Amino acid sequence: MLLSVVVYGAMFGWRYAAGFVGLIFFHEMGHYLTAKQRGLNVGLPTFIPFVGAWIQLKEQPHDAETEAYIGIAGPVLGTVAAFACYLLADGQSGLLLALAYAGFILNLFNLIPVSPLDGGRVLGIVSPKVWGVGLIALIGTFFIQPNPLIALIAIMALPQVWSAWTGKTQVPAGYYSVAPVVRYKYLAQYLLLVGFLGVMSATVHQQMATGL
């Protein structure tokens, strides 16, 4: 974390760097706390500058519902942290508004429905075949905003998308056997969160473009 603050601070200033790393930390703690709650062996967040952060699950979820539960918790807590920055900015602080925007975009990007992103872990409970749509969205994002990290994620996602569409996913039997009402619950939560993040991202972008 400290290394990330130093690296980002050299480019954007230490206050923005500390806030940005803090937003990532909140996101990852959402995953960490829910994994702990479900009794999984999990390590604290690991940070790498320009890559982000992740938690190390030392044992994998036993079913798709647990994976979706842990997957959506990161964007939820990350969105709460970003919204707190937005409220504290109160139309006056350019720094907090910039952090809020970064937080909204970061969590929205993570909800692209392709594994290994959080959106893929959440919508995998609906159907792993959704990852194909997410891969297309990821490739589209790369063409809009070229970034080596996006390309790397797409390359990592390809084998999993192929496995999902060919029915050769390497998960225990019954992993995706979930009651329809549970699928609908996570789908509704996902759509509401994506909608909220989309609206807030556009709102904050407009405020910054017009000088608060």
C-alpha positions in Angstrom: 0.0 0.0 0.0 2.7 2.4 0.9 4.6 1.7 -2.3 1.4 2.4 -4.3 0.9 5.7 -2.5 4.5 6.7 -3.2 4.3 5.8 -6.9 0.9 7.4 -7.5 1.9 10.4 -5.3 4.9 11.1 -7.6 2.4 11.4 -10.5 -0.7 12.9 -9.0 0.3 14.3 -5.6 0.2 12.5 -2.2 -3.3 13.5 -1.2 -4.9 12.1 -4.3 -2.6 9.0 -4.1 -3.6 8.3 -0.5 -7.3 8.7 -1.2 -7.1 6.5 -4.3 -5.3 3.7 -2.5 -7.8 4.0 0.3 -10.6 3.5 -2.1 -9.0 0.4 -3.5 -8.4 -0.8 0.1 -12.1 -0.4 0.9 -13.0 -2.4 -2.2 -10.7 -5.2 -1.3 -11.9 -5.3 2.3 -15.4 -6.0 1.1 -14.1 -9.2 -0.4 -11.9 -10.0 2.6 -14.6 -9.5 5.2 -17.2 -11.5 3.4 -14.8 -14.3 2.7 -14.0 -14.4 6.4 -17.7 -14.3 7.1 -18.2 -17.4 5.0 -15.3 -19.2 6.8 -12.8 -19.2 3.9 -9.1 -19.0 4.5 -8.1 -15.6 3.0 -5.1 -13.3 3.0 -5.1 -9.5 3.4 -5.1 -7.3 0.3 -1.9 -7.3 -1.8 -1.1 -4.1 -3.7 0.9 -3.6 -6.9 1.1 -0.1 -8.4 -0.7 0.4 -11.8 -2.2 -3.1 -11.4 -4.4 -2.6 -8.3 -4.9 -5.0 -5.5 -6.4 -8.4 -4.8 -7.1 -10.7 -1.9 -5.6 -14.2 -1.9 -8.3 -16.9 -1.4 -6.3 -19.8 0.0 -9.3 -22.0 -0.5 -11.9 -21.5 -3.2 -15.7 -21.0 -2.6 -17.6 -24.2 -2.4 -20.5 -23.0 -4.6 -21.5 -20.2 -7.0 -23.6 -18.4 -4.4 -20.6 -18.0 -2.1 -18.5 -16.7 -5.0 -21.2 -14.2 -6.0 -21.6 -13.1 -2.4 -17.8 -12.4 -2.0 -17.6 -11.0 -5.6 -20.3 -8.3 -5.2 -19.1 -7.2 -1.7 -16.0 -5.5 -3.1 -17.9 -3.2 -5.5 -20.6 -2.5 -2.9 -18.1 -1.4 -0.2 -16.0 0.4 -2.8 -19.1 2.3 -4.0 -20.0 3.3 -0.5 -16.5 4.7 0.0 -16.7 6.6 -3.4 -20.1 8.0 -2.5 -18.8 9.1 0.9 -16.1 11.1 -1.0 -18.9 12.6 -3.2 -20.9 13.7 -0.2 -17.9 15.1 1.6 -16.9 17.1 -1.5 -20.3 18.9 -1.2 -19.7 20.6 -4.6 -16.6 22.4 -3.2 -13.6 20.0 -3.1 -12.1 19.2 -6.5 -9.9 16.6 -4.8 -12.7 14.7 -3.2 -14.8 14.9 -6.4 -11.9 13.5 -8.4 -11.6 10.6 -5.9 -15.3 10.0 -6.0 -15.2 9.8 -9.8 -12.2 7.4 -9.7 -14.0 5.2 -7.2 -17.2 5.0 -9.3 -15.3 4.2 -12.5 -13.0 1.7 -10.7 -16.0 -0.2 -9.3 -18.0 0.0 -12.6 -15.0 -1.4 -14.5 -14.8 -4.3 -12.1 -18.4 -5.1 -12.7 -17.8 -6.0 -16.4 -19.3 -9.5 -16.4 -16.2 -11.6 -17.2 -14.0 -13.6 -14.9 -11.6 -12.8 -13.3 -13.3 -9.4 -12.7 -15.9 -9.1 -9.9 -18.8 -8.9 -12.4 -17.9 -12.3 -13.8 -17.9 -13.8 -10.3 -21.3 -12.3 -9.6 -23.1 -13.1 -12.8 -21.5 -16.6 -13.0 -24.3 -17.6 -10.7 -26.8 -16.6 -13.6 -24.8 -18.4 -16.2 -21.0 -18.6 -17.0 -21.9 -18.0 -20.6 -22.5 -14.4 -19.7 -18.7 -14.1 -19.6 -18.8 -14.0 -23.4 -20.7 -10.8 -23.3 -18.3 -9.4 -20.7 -15.3 -10.3 -22.9 -16.8 -8.3 -25.8 -17.4 -5.4 -23.4 -13.8 -5.7 -22.2 -12.5 -5.6 -25.8 -14.7 -2.6 -26.5 -13.3 -0.8 -23.5 -9.8 -1.5 -24.7 -10.5 0.2 -28.0 -12.1 3.2 -26.3 -9.3 3.5 -23.7 -6.3 1.4 -24.7 -4.5 0.0 -21.7 -2.1 -3.0 -21.3 -3.9 -4.1 -18.2 -7.2 -4.4 -20.0 -5.5 -6.5 -22.7 -4.0 -8.7 -20.0 -7.4 -9.3 -18.4 -8.9 -10.1 -21.7 -6.2 -12.7 -22.4 -6.7 -14.2 -18.9 -10.4 -14.4 -19.5 -10.3 -16.1 -22.9 -9.7 -19.7 -21.6 -12.5 -19.3 -19.0 -15.0 -17.9 -21.6 -14.1 -20.8 -23.9 -14.6 -23.4 -21.1 -18.0 -21.8 -20.2 -19.3 -22.0 -23.8 -18.0 -25.5 -24.4 -19.4 -26.7 -21.1 -15.9 -27.7 -19.8 -15.7 -25.6 -16.7 -13.5 -27.2 -14.1 -15.7 -26.8 -11.0 -17.2 -29.4 -8.7 -20.4 -31.0 -9.7 -23.4 -29.0 -8.6 -21.3 -25.8 -8.2 -23.9 -23.8 -10.2 -26.9 -25.6 -8.8 -28.7 -22.6 -7.3 -32.4 -21.9 -6.8 -33.8 -19.5 -9.4 -34.8 -16.9 -6.8 -31.1 -16.7 -5.7 -30.0 -16.1 -9.3 -32.6 -13.3 -9.7 -31.5 -11.7 -6.4 -27.9 -11.4 -7.5 -28.9 -10.3 -11.0 -31.1 -7.5 -9.5 -28.3 -6.4 -7.1 -25.9 -6.4 -10.0 -28.1 -4.3 -12.3 -28.9 -1.8 -9.5 -25.3 -1.4 -8.6 -24.2 -1.0 -12.3 -27.0 1.5 -12.8 -26.1 3.6 -9.8 -22.4 3.6 -10.7 -23.2 4.6 -14.3 -25.4 7.5 -13.1 -22.9 8.7 -10.5 -20.0 8.5 -12.9 -21.8 10.6 -15.4 -23.0 13.1 -12.8 -19.5 13.6 -11.3 -17.9 13.8 -14.7 -20.4 16.6 -15.6 -19.7 18.5 -12.4 -15.9 18.3 -13.0 -16.3 19.4 -16.6 -18.3 22.5 -15.5 -15.9 23.3 -12.7 -18.0 21.9 -9.9 
